[in-house]
Amino acid sequence: MIRSVVRGFGASLPKRVMTNREIEEKVDTSDEWIVQRTGIRQRYIAGEGETTASLGEGAARAALANAGLTPADIDVIIVATSTPDNTFPATAVNIQNRLGMHHGAAFDLQAVCSGFVFAVTTADAYIRGGLAKRVLVIGAETFSRILDWNDRTTCVLFGDGAGALILEAQEGSGTTADRGVLTAQLRSDGAHKEKLFVDGGPSTTGTVGHLRMEGREVFKHAVGMITDVIEAAFEATGTTADDLDWLVPHQANRRIIDGSAKKLGIPLEKVVITVDLHGNTSAASIPLALNVAASDGRIKKGDLVLLEAMGGGFTWGSVLLRW
């Protein structure tokens, strides 16, 4: 059977680092409070000339270089983002043009913090369906542009950045020993919209709006929802937490990550954690974490890796793959 195998990875971050100490100067909070409640110590903030498309382009070029490929080798670009450069066209076609690529297809996918999991799942469907041989999947965000910097409950949490994977069609045997995507589990429930949303949009207010969140409500649902899609991935493949080499979660909050791992019996030494470095970068957080752990040699060829995320909507999902 055809599997969607990781051929390359890459990332791109803004130049500016914003520490918790800087945020102390903006709102009534403290470095100690932020670290204790979230695990975040710093985040990257996009400056003048840095946009979701420019960061996405940087991640794409890094992934192409890592794979030893050129834009001519890519059939489809999928960009997961909630902070596009424009209402339209899609940020993906902007990146496509920046790469000098004038063939194939490019489109955005919006599932907020779960966006990268949804995008990898979509890329896998394209590849297994024979519609593409190689798909460039990018998670890119500039959440700093939709934050209310007077709201201390949200402005401390988010950052900007982009990460990318290139998935390639390769022959597999149909067993869990295959490299590539083994299973994907996606969920959504729009009844939770008011718990995490942006209070603006073209069809409602005609403005971009700001992020609004009921933090306790999100936390209350997060661990259960994450556990649901991880257990579903294990059931679909006949694997267990013991078989995992790495869990790469959405980097939203250290307490959610720790709670989910504990509930599933996954030791923390198997969990890739970058929330302290990047903050919550929404759809970019998983590929940024993958880039860190693959670059430093932790994630190696043949490792069983589980991706999971939960985001506004609510949306949530998991992808189990062999690196």
Rosetta blueprint (number, residue, H / E / L):
1 M L
2 I E
3 R E
4 S E
5 V E
6 V E
7 R E
8 G E
9 F E
10 G E
11 A E
12 S E
13 L L
14 P L
15 K L
16 R E
17 V E
18 M E
19 T E
20 N H
21 R H
22 E H
23 I H
24 E H
25 E L
26 K L
27 V L
28 D L
29 T L
30 S L
31 D H
32 E H
33 W H
34 I H
35 V H
36 Q H
37 R H
38 T H
39 G L
40 I L
41 R L
42 Q E
43 R E
44 Y E
45 I E
46 A L
47 G L
48 E L
49 G L
50 E L
51 T L
52 T H
53 A H
54 S H
55 L H
56 G H
57 E H
58 G H
59 A H
60 A H
61 R H
62 A H
63 A H
64 L H
65 A H
66 N H
67 A H
68 G L
69 L L
70 T L
71 P H
72 A H
73 D H
74 I L
75 D L
76 V E
77 I E
78 I E
79 V E
80 A E
81 T L
82 S L
83 T L
84 P L
85 D L
86 N L
87 T L
88 F L
89 P L
90 A L
91 T H
92 A H
93 V H
94 N H
95 I H
96 Q H
97 N H
98 R H
99 L L
100 G L
101 M L
102 H L
103 H L
104 G L
105 A E
106 A E
107 F E
108 D E
109 L E
110 Q L
111 A L
112 V H
113 C H
114 S H
115 G H
116 F H
117 V H
118 F H
119 A H
120 V H
121 T H
122 T H
123 A H
124 D H
125 A H
126 Y H
127 I H
128 R H
129 G L
130 G L
131 L L
132 A L
133 K L
134 R E
135 V E
136 L E
137 V E
138 I E
139 G E
140 A E
141 E E
142 T E
143 F H
144 S H
145 R H
146 I H
147 L L
148 D L
149 W L
150 N L
151 D L
152 R L
153 T L
154 T L
155 C L
156 V L
157 L L
158 F E
159 G L
160 D E
161 G E
162 A E
163 G E
164 A E
165 L E
166 I E
167 L E
168 E E
169 A E
170 Q E
171 E E
172 G L
173 S L
174 G L
175 T L
176 T L
177 A L
178 D L
179 R L
180 G E
181 V E
182 L E
183 T E
184 A E
185 Q E
186 L E
187 R E
188 S E
189 D L
190 G H
191 A H
192 H H
193 K H
194 E H
195 K H
196 L E
197 F E
198 V E
199 D L
200 G L
201 G E
202 P L
203 S L
204 T L
205 T L
206 G L
207 T E
208 V L
209 G L
210 H L
211 L E
212 R E
213 M E
214 E L
215 G H
216 R H
217 E H
218 V H
219 F H
220 K H
221 H H
222 A H
223 V H
224 G H
225 M H
226 I H
227 T H
228 D H
229 V H
230 I H
231 E H
232 A H
233 A H
234 F H
235 E H
236 A H
237 T H
238 G L
239 T L
240 T L
241 A H
242 D H
243 D H
244 L L
245 D L
246 W E
247 L E
248 V E
249 P E
250 H L
251 Q L
252 A L
253 N L
254 R H
255 R H
256 I H
257 I H
258 D H
259 G H
260 S H
261 A H
262 K H
263 K H
264 L H
265 G L
266 I L
267 P L
268 L H
269 E H
270 K H
271 V E
272 V L
273 I L
274 T L
275 V H
276 D H
277 L H
278 H H
279 G L
280 N E
281 T L
282 S H
283 A H
284 A H
285 S H
286 I H
287 P H
288 L H
289 A H
290 L H
291 N H
292 V H
293 A H
294 A H
295 S H
296 D L
297 G L
298 R L
299 I L
300 K L
301 K L
302 G L
303 D L
304 L E
305 V E
306 L E
307 L E
308 E E
309 A E
310 M E
311 G E
312 G L
313 G L
314 F L
315 T E
316 W E
317 G E
318 S E
319 V E
320 L E
321 L E
322 R E
323 W L
